[in-house]
Amino acid sequence: MTGLSKTNVIEWVNPGPEDILWVYPYEEIRWGSVLIVHEYETAIFMRDGKIYDVLPPGRHMLTTQNLPLLTRAYRLVMGYGESPFKARIVFVSLKQFKGKFGLSTRVKLGPRTLYMTELQAYGEFWYRVSDPVLFLTQIAGAVSNLASTAVAEFIRNYFTETLIQEISKYTAIDIYTNLSQVTSRLKAGVIQEAFAQRGLELIDVKIAGASLPQLERMEKEDPTYGLPLLLAIQKGEEDKVLEIVKTVEVMRALGKSPAAGWMGALVAMPSLMQQVVQPTQQPQQPSQPSQPAESPAIAKLRELKKMLDEGLITKEEYEQLKKEILEKFKKEM
């Protein structure tokens, strides 16, 4: 709860544990009023959107001596001794605060895998105001309503947006096998610098949980491939991840794996898949009809075009892979 304690005494009374700032509700201030700034607080005087004087913790009698910048501004505009004078007083808390976050973004499976999947994560972060003037300058320009809840929401969104940009640079294997190391890098890197530019200190970050929803759905639909893939990611076995991804893509091409629809684009698909395609097709050879079979190159081109139409690969990847298939086909003729 916030407010006035009594007439001519300006004080932030009983701030809540989540209140990061409070604006004194009256803009007409009388010289001689008493301003009480509690420990871990700062009082900032503003007028017309500009910041003038800053008063530290203590009991202050408002005079021209402890508000020199504001006094000078009034002398230039209307002369000396104007009472009451107009100003906006903003109390800023310097205590530590905790915010919660949740995010959804896309990450690569591993350093050598261009296939990307959805990553969801949630957790908490701790911060405090380190530079009240810079903080208020940055916040006042970004938040239309200087209410504590609005400011806290702005900080949470700012943190989450910056975190998404940074965590997207890591792979699923990084996050699952080195979560503590990834978190430390996130805390000490760009996010900390971004907070400092807004007058905030990022004290700590904790990612409480992370998941791969698309692959978890794949695990339920086709545990034959989904479960081993998730286990390989969790163990950091990228060679195994690549092997499973190639197998699933082949099964998808042959129409034998319904869950493979969750998979995305692969790099150099024809060359990577060749080792798996041949063993998979061999058992079917005795039962093939006597009529001429479709050329493997044509089948691959059809599948490649289908992947392009479904958005699983880019136009550039499609052209490159098509070129490789045709070149190999010409050599075999």
URGILIN-V83471 format. One record per residue. RES is the residue in one letter. OMEGA is omega in whole degrees, 0 to 359 (999 if undefined). NEAR is the number of other C-alpha atoms within 10 Angstrom. D_FIRST is the distance of its C-alpha to the first C-alpha in whole Angstrom. Layout:
BEGIN
res = (RES | RES)
omega = (OMEGA | OMEGA)
near = (NEAR | NEAR)
d_first = (D_FIRST | D_FIRST)
END
This chain:
BEGIN
res = (M | T | G | L | S | K | T | N | V | I | E | W | V | N | P | G | P | E | D | I | L | W | V | Y | P | Y | E | E | I | R | W | G | S | V | L | I | V | H | E | Y | E | T | A | I | F | M | R | D | G | K | I | Y | D | V | L | P | P | G | R | H | M | L | T | T | Q | N | L | P | L | L | T | R | A | Y | R | L | V | M | G | Y | G | E | S | P | F | K | A | R | I | V | F | V | S | L | K | Q | F | K | G | K | F | G | L | S | T | R | V | K | L | G | P | R | T | L | Y | M | T | E | L | Q | A | Y | G | E | F | W | Y | R | V | S | D | P | V | L | F | L | T | Q | I | A | G | A | V | S | N | L | A | S | T | A | V | A | E | F | I | R | N | Y | F | T | E | T | L | I | Q | E | I | S | K | Y | T | A | I | D | I | Y | T | N | L | S | Q | V | T | S | R | L | K | A | G | V | I | Q | E | A | F | A | Q | R | G | L | E | L | I | D | V | K | I | A | G | A | S | L | P | Q | L | E | R | M | E | K | E | D | P | T | Y | G | L | P | L | L | L | A | I | Q | K | G | E | E | D | K | V | L | E | I | V | K | T | V | E | V | M | R | A | L | G | K | S | P | A | A | G | W | M | G | A | L | V | A | M | P | S | L | M | Q | Q | V | V | Q | P | T | Q | Q | P | Q | Q | P | S | Q | P | S | Q | P | A | E | S | P | A | I | A | K | L | R | E | L | K | K | M | L | D | E | G | L | I | T | K | E | E | Y | E | Q | L | K | K | E | I | L | E | K | F | K | K | E | M)
omega = (183 | 177 | 181 | 176 | 176 | 184 | 178 | 174 | 182 | 187 | 174 | 188 | 175 | 176 | 178 | 183 | 181 | 180 | 182 | 176 | 177 | 180 | 176 | 191 | 181 | 181 | 176 | 185 | 179 | 172 | 182 | 176 | 180 | 177 | 180 | 178 | 183 | 177 | 183 | 174 | 173 | 177 | 184 | 179 | 180 | 173 | 179 | 177 | 180 | 179 | 180 | 188 | 179 | 181 | 182 | 177 | 181 | 177 | 187 | 169 | 185 | 179 | 178 | 182 | 182 | 172 | 187 | 182 | 179 | 178 | 180 | 179 | 180 | 178 | 181 | 185 | 189 | 179 | 188 | 170 | 179 | 179 | 0 | 176 | 183 | 177 | 177 | 181 | 180 | 175 | 180 | 178 | 179 | 180 | 178 | 179 | 179 | 176 | 177 | 181 | 172 | 184 | 174 | 181 | 179 | 180 | 174 | 177 | 181 | 182 | 183 | 182 | 179 | 177 | 181 | 179 | 182 | 174 | 173 | 180 | 177 | 180 | 183 | 174 | 182 | 184 | 174 | 177 | 180 | 179 | 185 | 182 | 178 | 179 | 182 | 177 | 181 | 183 | 182 | 180 | 184 | 182 | 182 | 182 | 181 | 174 | 185 | 181 | 180 | 180 | 179 | 178 | 177 | 180 | 180 | 180 | 179 | 178 | 183 | 180 | 180 | 179 | 179 | 180 | 183 | 184 | 178 | 179 | 180 | 179 | 178 | 178 | 178 | 187 | 182 | 184 | 182 | 186 | 181 | 179 | 177 | 180 | 179 | 179 | 179 | 183 | 186 | 185 | 187 | 183 | 179 | 178 | 179 | 177 | 181 | 179 | 177 | 177 | 181 | 174 | 176 | 186 | 182 | 177 | 177 | 173 | 186 | 181 | 178 | 181 | 178 | 188 | 182 | 180 | 176 | 175 | 178 | 180 | 181 | 182 | 183 | 183 | 179 | 181 | 185 | 181 | 177 | 180 | 179 | 179 | 179 | 178 | 181 | 179 | 180 | 182 | 186 | 178 | 178 | 177 | 180 | 180 | 181 | 180 | 178 | 180 | 181 | 178 | 178 | 180 | 177 | 181 | 180 | 179 | 184 | 182 | 182 | 182 | 183 | 177 | 178 | 184 | 182 | 187 | 175 | 176 | 179 | 185 | 182 | 183 | 181 | 184 | 189 | 183 | 184 | 183 | 186 | 180 | 183 | 184 | 186 | 181 | 184 | 186 | 181 | 184 | 180 | 178 | 184 | 180 | 183 | 180 | 179 | 180 | 177 | 180 | 179 | 179 | 179 | 179 | 177 | 180 | 180 | 179 | 179 | 178 | 177 | 181 | 181 | 178 | 181 | 175 | 180 | 178 | 180 | 179 | 179 | 181 | 181 | 181 | 178 | 179 | 180 | 181 | 182 | 179 | 179 | 180 | 179 | 180 | 183 | 182 | 999)
near = (8 | 14 | 15 | 13 | 11 | 8 | 8 | 14 | 15 | 21 | 20 | 23 | 15 | 10 | 14 | 11 | 11 | 15 | 19 | 22 | 24 | 20 | 19 | 18 | 11 | 11 | 15 | 11 | 17 | 15 | 15 | 15 | 15 | 17 | 20 | 21 | 21 | 17 | 12 | 12 | 22 | 21 | 27 | 21 | 20 | 18 | 14 | 8 | 12 | 11 | 19 | 18 | 17 | 18 | 18 | 15 | 14 | 13 | 15 | 17 | 15 | 15 | 15 | 15 | 9 | 14 | 15 | 13 | 15 | 19 | 20 | 14 | 14 | 16 | 12 | 9 | 8 | 9 | 11 | 13 | 13 | 13 | 11 | 12 | 14 | 18 | 20 | 20 | 23 | 20 | 23 | 24 | 24 | 19 | 16 | 16 | 18 | 16 | 17 | 16 | 17 | 16 | 14 | 17 | 14 | 19 | 22 | 20 | 26 | 21 | 12 | 13 | 17 | 14 | 19 | 18 | 19 | 16 | 23 | 15 | 17 | 16 | 15 | 15 | 19 | 15 | 20 | 19 | 24 | 18 | 16 | 22 | 20 | 17 | 18 | 20 | 16 | 14 | 18 | 15 | 9 | 12 | 13 | 10 | 11 | 16 | 14 | 17 | 14 | 13 | 20 | 18 | 13 | 15 | 18 | 19 | 16 | 14 | 20 | 20 | 14 | 17 | 17 | 16 | 13 | 15 | 20 | 15 | 11 | 17 | 21 | 28 | 23 | 20 | 23 | 18 | 15 | 13 | 18 | 14 | 12 | 16 | 17 | 13 | 15 | 18 | 19 | 14 | 12 | 15 | 22 | 20 | 15 | 16 | 21 | 17 | 14 | 20 | 21 | 21 | 20 | 23 | 15 | 16 | 19 | 17 | 18 | 10 | 12 | 18 | 16 | 18 | 14 | 15 | 22 | 16 | 14 | 22 | 18 | 13 | 15 | 15 | 15 | 14 | 20 | 23 | 15 | 15 | 24 | 21 | 13 | 18 | 22 | 17 | 13 | 20 | 15 | 19 | 14 | 16 | 22 | 20 | 14 | 17 | 24 | 22 | 21 | 25 | 24 | 21 | 18 | 18 | 20 | 14 | 11 | 12 | 18 | 13 | 22 | 23 | 16 | 15 | 19 | 17 | 20 | 20 | 16 | 14 | 19 | 21 | 13 | 15 | 18 | 12 | 12 | 17 | 18 | 10 | 10 | 14 | 10 | 9 | 10 | 9 | 9 | 7 | 7 | 10 | 8 | 6 | 6 | 7 | 8 | 8 | 10 | 11 | 16 | 13 | 13 | 17 | 19 | 13 | 15 | 23 | 18 | 14 | 18 | 18 | 12 | 12 | 12 | 20 | 19 | 13 | 13 | 10 | 18 | 20 | 13 | 12 | 20 | 18 | 13 | 14 | 19 | 14 | 11 | 13 | 14 | 9 | 7 | 7 | 5)
d_first = (0 | 4 | 7 | 10 | 12 | 15 | 18 | 19 | 17 | 15 | 12 | 9 | 7 | 5 | 6 | 6 | 10 | 11 | 9 | 13 | 12 | 10 | 13 | 13 | 13 | 17 | 20 | 22 | 22 | 24 | 26 | 26 | 22 | 20 | 18 | 16 | 16 | 15 | 17 | 17 | 16 | 18 | 17 | 20 | 21 | 23 | 25 | 27 | 26 | 27 | 25 | 27 | 25 | 23 | 22 | 22 | 20 | 21 | 21 | 22 | 24 | 24 | 28 | 31 | 31 | 28 | 27 | 31 | 31 | 29 | 31 | 34 | 33 | 33 | 36 | 38 | 36 | 36 | 38 | 36 | 34 | 32 | 29 | 27 | 27 | 25 | 22 | 19 | 17 | 16 | 14 | 15 | 14 | 17 | 17 | 18 | 17 | 19 | 20 | 23 | 26 | 29 | 32 | 35 | 38 | 42 | 44 | 47 | 49 | 50 | 51 | 55 | 54 | 53 | 52 | 48 | 46 | 42 | 39 | 36 | 34 | 30 | 28 | 25 | 25 | 23 | 22 | 20 | 21 | 24 | 25 | 22 | 24 | 26 | 23 | 21 | 25 | 25 | 22 | 22 | 26 | 25 | 22 | 22 | 18 | 16 | 13 | 12 | 13 | 16 | 17 | 17 | 19 | 21 | 22 | 22 | 25 | 26 | 27 | 28 | 31 | 32 | 32 | 35 | 37 | 37 | 38 | 40 | 43 | 43 | 45 | 45 | 47 | 45 | 41 | 43 | 45 | 43 | 39 | 38 | 40 | 39 | 36 | 36 | 38 | 35 | 33 | 35 | 36 | 36 | 32 | 31 | 33 | 31 | 28 | 29 | 30 | 27 | 25 | 24 | 26 | 26 | 26 | 28 | 29 | 30 | 32 | 32 | 34 | 37 | 39 | 42 | 42 | 45 | 47 | 46 | 47 | 50 | 50 | 50 | 52 | 55 | 54 | 58 | 56 | 52 | 52 | 54 | 53 | 49 | 51 | 52 | 49 | 47 | 50 | 51 | 54 | 54 | 58 | 58 | 55 | 57 | 60 | 58 | 57 | 60 | 62 | 59 | 60 | 63 | 63 | 61 | 64 | 66 | 64 | 63 | 60 | 57 | 54 | 56 | 54 | 51 | 53 | 53 | 55 | 57 | 59 | 63 | 63 | 67 | 67 | 65 | 66 | 69 | 69 | 68 | 69 | 73 | 72 | 70 | 73 | 76 | 76 | 76 | 79 | 82 | 80 | 80 | 82 | 86 | 84 | 83 | 80 | 77 | 77 | 74 | 73 | 73 | 71 | 69 | 69 | 68 | 65 | 64 | 64 | 62 | 59 | 59 | 58 | 56 | 54 | 54 | 56 | 56 | 59 | 60 | 60 | 62 | 64 | 65 | 65 | 68 | 70 | 70 | 71 | 74 | 75 | 75 | 77 | 80 | 80 | 81 | 84)
END
